[in-house]
Amino acid sequence: MTLPSPAQPLKIGTRGSPLALAQAYETRQRLAAAFDLPEEAFEIVVIKTTGDNRAMIDADRPLKEIGNKGLFTKEIEEAMLRGDIDIAVHSTKDMPVEQPAGLVLDTFLPREDVRDAFISPSLKSIHDLPRGATVGTSSLRRRAQLLNRRPDLNVVEFRGNVQTRLKKLADGVADCTFLAMAGIRRLNMEDVPATAIAPEDMLPAIAQGTIGIERRSDDSRAAGMLEAIHHIKTGQRLAAERALLAALDGSCETPIAGLAEINAGQLHLRGEVLRPDGSEAITEDVEGSIEDGVEMGRTVAKTLLAQAGAGFFDWRN
């Protein structure tokens, strides 16, 4: 295997947000350490996606009206298929369960904190929200989970980077918002008034807290290098979670939550589906051997779909 060098660097594609760049830098650092290479042997290539452009233009529209998850990966994947970049770094929770022909997503870095973070300048936790409080979030999952537990809350659309959301809070647009603990940690934002929410109170998004690295299926050099930094347990957990998502035909328009954990050699998988208005939530969990993770994901999905019935995810309900 010919290793990259400063003269012929391995090109790492990424979106340009602070979090996306932090994830690309972590990937570069791990690859450099694994092969004793200088950082100059890797080039970070920032690619602006259709989703980035439309999200800025339509900042006040719900994400589901702008498009699906592929809006934030299309240009990056096209660049990889053309050979303009060698690998692409993603937040796995934002990735479709199927990759375009010729690409594979099979490398995952060690998972960060999976929990959601409650962000408020004046309140300490989700349990402190007064009746009728205004909550800002663009996540259909979080919206549905909140309204399921607290139908009295007023949930408003709330998008933008961390700084934008904090300014909205300071301006009184909402009493609180939510971020992923993983993002806060990766950006070293200890000054953000964040309180982690237990998964029992808010089951996280599938694959939350995980960096996924995509490559061309015929690129043996990239495959060999990425194998050296792949975290096996994270991959096992995500195999179960993404099998659950795939069997539910999940998209950014569907309120779905799921979390796989490994304890004492056993895999425990929890799944949740909700009506978009939060009026009903269905949960299921199973435990079994790690090797059966994919089948466990499909089993949980089958049970959830059977209990949900026709029209459960219909936005007109």
N, C-alpha and C positions, 0 to 999 in steps of 0.2 A: 504494500500500500504506500503510495507516494503521499507524503504529508504536505500540507500547505506551507507556504513561506511568505515572508513580507513581499517578495517579488510576485508570487502567485497565491494570493490569499484565498481562503475559503470565504465565500460571500454569504452573509447571514441576513436574510430579509425580515423586515419587521414593520409594523405601523410606527408612527412617529410620536405617539403619546408618551408622557413621562413613564408610565407603567410599562408600556410595551418596550421602551428602550431599556428600562431596568432589567426586564426579563431577557432581552437580547444580550445585555452585558453579562448577566449571570451565566448564560449559555456559553458565551465566549470565554469567560473565566474558567469554567469547568473543563471545557475542551483544551484550553491552553495548559491547565494543570495536569490533565490526564496524559497529554503527549509531550509535556515539557517544551512547549512552544511559546514564543513571545506573542503578546496581544496583537502585534502588527501582522501576524500570520492570518488574522481574521479581519474581514471588512464588514462593518455594519451598514446595510443598505436600507434606507428608509423609503417606504413605498406608500403613497397616499391611495386609499381605497375609495370606491364609490360611497361606501357607508360613511366614511369620514367626511366627505364633501356634503352629502345629504343631511347628515346629522347636524352639521354646522348651520346649514341653510334652514332646516326644519327643526330648530332647537326646541320648540314648544309642542311638537307633535309626538304622540306616542310612537315608540320604536316600531311597533307592529304595523303602523301605517306606512313606514318608510320602506320596509322590506325585511327579508329574512337574514339569518346569520351569514349567508354567503356574500352579502354586500361588503362585509369587512374582511374577506379573504380572497375574493375573485382576482384582483389585480396582483396580489402577492403570488398566488398559485400560477397565474399565467406567466409571471416573470420566471418562476422556477421551471416551468415546462419549456420555456424558451432557452433556458440555460443562463439567464441573467443573474440568478442567485443559485446557491447550492442547497441551502436549507432555509426553512422559515420557522420563526418562533412565534407561538400563539398562546393566548390564554385558552386552555382547553375547553372551558365552559362555554366559550363563544364559538366553538367549532361545530359544523354539521357532523353528523355521525358517519356520513359517507364522503370520501375524498374523490376528486376527479380522477379519471383513468390516468394511470401513470404516476400517481402520487400516493404515499402512505404516511400515516401518522402513527408511529409505533415507538416513539421515544418520549419518556416523561421524566422530568426532574423530580427530586424529592418534594413531596407535597407540603405546602405551607399550611397555616391555620385555615381550616375549612369554614370557620364560623362567619356569620354576618356580623357587622358592627353597627351599633346604634349610635348615631351622631346627633348631638344636641348641645347648644351653648348653655342650656339651663337645666335640662333634665338628665338624670343619671342612667335610667334604663327604660326599656320598653314598657315596663310595669308602671312607670310614673306618668304616662301620658294621661292628661285629664280628658274627661268626656268631651267629644267634639273637636279634639285637637286636629290640627292640619299636619299631615304627613306628606313629605315629598319623596317620590320614587318613580323611576321609569321601568322598574322590574314588574312584569305581570305576576311573577311568582310571589314576590314580597307583598304586592298589593292584595292578591287573593288571600295570602296567609294572614295578613293583618285584618282584613275585613271579615274573615272567617271567625277570628277570635274577638274582634272589636268592630262590629258593624256601625258603631257610632262615629268612627273616625272619618275625617274628610281627607281623602287621598288625592293629591294633585300631581301632575306630570312634573318631573324634576330630573333634568339631564345636564350633562356637562362634566368637566373634569373635577377633581377634588376641590380645587381652589374656587371654581365657579359655584359649586354646591355650597361651600362654606359661606361664600358671600351672600348667596340667596338666604341662607339661614340667618346671617347677621342682619339682612334687610327685612326680616320678618315674613318672608314668603311662606315659610313653613316652620313648625315647631321642632321638627327633627327630620333626618333622612337616614339613609343606610348606605354603607359601603361594604366591601369584603375585607375582612381582617388581613387577608393575605396581601392585598394591594397596599394597605397602610404600612405593613411590616416591610414590604419590598421597597417602598419609597422612604422608609425611615422617618415617617411622619408622627413622631411621638407626641407632637404638640396638638394633634387632632383630638378633640374630646370624644374618644371612642370607647364604647363598652361592648365587649364581646357578648353575643347572644347564644345561649346554649342551643344545640341542635334540637333539643326537645321542645324549645319554644319557637324555633324557626329553622326547619330543616333546610340546609343549603341547596344551592343549585348543583346539579350533577357536574362533577369534575371541578368544582370550585376550589381554588387554591393551587391549581396544577398548571405548570408550564409544559406545553406539548410542542414537539419539534417535528416538522414535516419535511420529507425529502422525496426525491424521485425514486421510484421503485427499482430502476436499473442502475442507480448510482452506488456501486459497491464501496467506493471510498467513503462516502458519507455514511453509509450503513455501518461500516466498520468503526468509524470514529464515534458515531452516536451510540453504538452499543456500549462503549466504554463509560458513558455518563448516564445511561438509562437506569432508573431506580425500579428494581423489580417489584417491590411491594406496592409502590404507587401504580405501576402498570397493572398489577393484579386487581387492585381496587377499582381502577377505571374500566377495566374489561367488564366487570359486573355492572357498574353504573351506566356505561355507554350502551351495553346490551339492553338494559332497562329502557333507556331513552329511545334506542332504535326501535324496539318492539312497541313503544307507545307512539311512534311516529312523531317524536317531539320536535318542536321548533320554538323560535322566540315568541310565537303567538300562543303557546300552551303553558299554563301554570303547572310545572312539574318540579318536584324536588326529589333528591335521592342522595344517599350516603352509604358507602361501603367501608367497613372498618375491619381490621384483622387483629384478633386477640387470641393468644394461646393456640395459634395454628388454625383457627377457624375464621371464616369470613361471615360477617353479619351485614346484611343489606336491608336498608329501609327505603321505601318509596312512598311518594305522596302525589296525588293529583287533586286539583281543585277546580271548581267552577270559577270562571274569570271574575265573577262578582263576589266571590268568597262565600256564597251561600251554602256551599257543601264542600267538604274535604274527605277524601278516602285515603286511608293509609294501609300499608301492608309491610311486613318484615319477615325475613327468613334467615336461617343460619345453616351453614354447611361447610364443606371442604373448599379450600381456596381454588382447587382445580375445577370446581363446578361453578365458578363465578358467573360465567357467561350464561349458562343454563338457569342459574338462580335469577339473573336479571330478567330473562325472558319469562320465568315463572311468576315473578312479582308483577311484571307488566300485564300478563294474562289475567291475573287475579284482579288487578286494578281496573282493567278494561271491562271485565265481566260485571264488576260491581257498579261501574259508572253507567253503563248502558248508552244507548244512542242519544246523541245531542248533548252529552255532558259538557263538551268543550265549546259549544256553540256560543258565540259572543252575544247572540240575541236573547239568551236565557237570563 
